[in-house]
């Protein structure tokens, strides 16, 4: 710091308190601390300037809070851009797969609603994560009969960070929607079993997720690929490195998803 910028020198030169000057000082142990200077001139009984005294205020916590706020703003901008890109992709793919405006409106509204629910769950959690069970319950509870006869969920507690929760939540929505329209959940006797586990391997932890439909109408492979098929077969692999296998077994659709988890 140049002498003409020193808070003490300013206070002496201008004969008034100098407030708000920030600087970095070094403690005897070598640590560097951001401080706020509050220098004030001193006068004798005759009113002559005889010196100055400076109070130093440690502003480390404030600086840390400012850095955290800037980090949160950058993260918010990043998430908003990603969300808008996701919405655009959903809109384009839904439009290509829809035969009528009504079909487009219904499918698009359902997908955006699912995306919104997942974002709500993530942002409500302090750690910005959501449990896999919660994602499944949000979509499947409407079909459950309360006796675990139509919907069965079996697996350990798994917390998914937002980067995984959003695409996996969309995949669960597509599987549920398909089951409710054409698959096991479209008739009262049908049921869905969802099981998952986490394996600890040399290179990563992996979530192994399996969706099995039973007692529903006979399954036929789709004649054209809609948003759900593209999401399962391509988007999950590209976005989160998932391995997806979909088996259109006549006895019931089966989907297996393997996702690398952060340590």
Secondary structure as GFF3:
##gff-version 3
##sequence-region A 1 263
A	DSSP	three_ten_helix	3	5	.	.	.	ID=ss1
A	DSSP	alpha_helix	7	14	.	.	.	ID=ss2
A	DSSP	beta_strand	18	26	.	.	.	ID=ss3
A	DSSP	beta_strand	32	43	.	.	.	ID=ss4
A	DSSP	beta_strand	49	58	.	.	.	ID=ss5
A	DSSP	alpha_helix	60	97	.	.	.	ID=ss6
A	DSSP	alpha_helix	101	124	.	.	.	ID=ss7
A	DSSP	beta_strand	129	131	.	.	.	ID=ss8
A	DSSP	alpha_helix	132	140	.	.	.	ID=ss9
A	DSSP	three_ten_helix	141	143	.	.	.	ID=ss10
A	DSSP	beta_strand	151	154	.	.	.	ID=ss11
A	DSSP	beta_strand	159	161	.	.	.	ID=ss12
A	DSSP	alpha_helix	162	181	.	.	.	ID=ss13
A	DSSP	three_ten_helix	184	186	.	.	.	ID=ss14
A	DSSP	beta_strand	191	200	.	.	.	ID=ss15
A	DSSP	beta_strand	205	214	.	.	.	ID=ss16
A	DSSP	alpha_helix	227	230	.	.	.	ID=ss17
A	DSSP	pi_helix	231	235	.	.	.	ID=ss18
A	DSSP	alpha_helix	236	240	.	.	.	ID=ss19
A	DSSP	beta_strand	243	249	.	.	.	ID=ss20
A	DSSP	beta_strand	252	261	.	.	.	ID=ss21
###
